[in-house]
Amino acid sequence: MSQTQFIPPALRRERVSPAWRTTAFYVIAAAGTALFVIPTFIIRPFRQQTPRALWLALALRQRAPLFTLLAAAVCTVLAFAMWKVANGWKKSVIGITLFLVIASAVMSRLNYFEWMFHPVSGAQFQAQFSSKLDAKEMIMAVSLRNEARAYPISQMAYHHVLNDTVAGVPIAVTY
């Protein structure tokens, strides 16, 4: 005979995860994931970015490594506590949510912008007279000592970064 048979039904406690635990888990998971997703969404190639939006993205990106790690740690503890009382489909939702917040913690430590903005590798230059640039093509120009380079905006808008050497001086050209 089990011990619960001696407890009146009105006094029996079902094993239910407290509502605050479930709420905290999903709110913290959403906040941790947002710290990675919002900057990624704002800073995308070929999209207009306002100064305020960029400020927000960079502020979140700067704080994301610490706070996504904290969110992942707290969510892991809460997930283990919730796991004991969850049924099959709730365990799936908890697992997927925990995966997303841990993935956000990992991704916030990587420079994923290099994946979006491919740096130019092995740039090749042509003399001005053999260039096929349109006369109205906008360029960025660098002149050091007796050497000059021109970088077409149309190319820099996609790549955003080019490492080069002009007159023996290493430079990073960015747009």
N, C-alpha and C positions, 0 to 999 in steps of 0.2 A: 504494500500500500504506500502510495506517495504521501508526502507531507502536505501537499496542497489540498488533499481531500478533506483535511481537518479544518481548513480555513474557509470561513463562509464566503460565498461568491462575491458579496459586496465588498469584502476586504482584500480580495486577491488583486495583486498588481500584475498587470500584463507587462511584458518586457517591451517597452516602447521607448524609442529614442526621444529624449526631451526636445520640444520644439525649438528651444534656443540653440541647441547643438546643430540641428539641421539648418536652421536659418543662418547661423554663424558660418557654417561650412560653405553654403552657397554664396553668401555675401562676400566672404573673404576670397573664395575661389574666383568670383567675378572680378573683384578688385585686382587680384594678382594677375589674372589674364589680361585685364584692361591695361595694366602698366606696360605690357608688351604690345598689345594689338593697336592701341590708340596711336603711339608714335609711328608704328609701321604703316598704318592707314593714312596718316597725315603726310608723311614724308615718302611720297611715291614718285617715280619718274613721270615726267610729262603731265604733272598736275599743278594747278595754281595753288600756291601756299601763301597765306597771309602771314604777316609778321606775328600776329597774336597766336595763330595756329602753330607756327614754328616754335614760338616761345613755349607753348604748352607741350609740344612734342619733345622738345629738348629737355624741359624740366622733368617730365615723366621719365624720359630715357635715362637721365642722370640718376634718378632715385630708384629705378626699376631693379637693379641688381640686388640691393638690400631688401627691399620690400617684397619682391617676388619670392625670394628665398624664405623670408618670414611667413609669407602666405602659404607657400608649399609645406613648410614645417607644421604650421598650425592645422592646415587642411589634412595632412597625413594623420596627425593625432586624432582629429575629429572623425576622419573616415574610419579609423580602426574602432573607435567607440561606436559609430553608427553601424558598422558592418555586422556586429553581433545580433542586432535586432532587425536587420533589413531582409526583405525577401529577394527573390531572384532578379526582378527587373530593377528594384531599387539599388541592388548591388552593382548592376551594370551602369546605372546613372552615376553612382558614387565613383566607380572605377574610371569612367570616361572623364568625369569632372576632375578627378585627382590627376589623371594623365595630362589634361590641358593645363592645369596650374603648374605642374612640374615641368612640362615642356616650355611654358612661358618663363619659368625661372632659369632654365637652361638657355633659351634663346635670348633673354635679356643680357646675357653675358657675352654674346657673340656679336660681331660686327656684320649683321645681316644686310646693312646698307651697301656693302661691297658686292653682295649678290645682286642687288637691284641696280646699282650704278657700276657697271663693269669698268674698271680702270683700263686705260689704253695701254697695251703692252707692245713694245717695239714700234713706236711711232716712226713714220717715214716722212721726210720733208722733200719738197721740190723747190727749185728755184722759182722766183716770182714770174719770170717770163714763160715757164712751162706749166704753171699752175692752171687748173681747169676751173677755178672758182669764178663764179659770176661776179661782175663788177660791183653789184649791190650786196654781196655776201658780207655779213658782219663778222669781224674777227677780233680776237684779243691779240695784242702785240707785246712782245718783250724785246728790249734792246739792251744788251750789255756789251760794253767796250765796242768792238767792231763787228759784233755778231747780232743778228736779229732773227726772230721767229714770229710766225703768225699762226694762230690757232683758230680755225673756223668755229663760230658759235654753234652751228648746226651739229657739229661733231661733239663739241664739249657739252652741249645740252644733254646728250645721252650718256656720255661717259663720266662727266663731272670732274674727273681727276686725271692728270697726265703728269708723270714724272719725266723730267727732261734735264739736259745739261746745256747751258748757253754760256759760251766763252769760258768753259771749264768750271762753271758754277752750277751745282745741282739746284734745280728749282722744282716746285710743285705748282702746276697750273690748275686752277679749279674754277668752275663756273656754277 
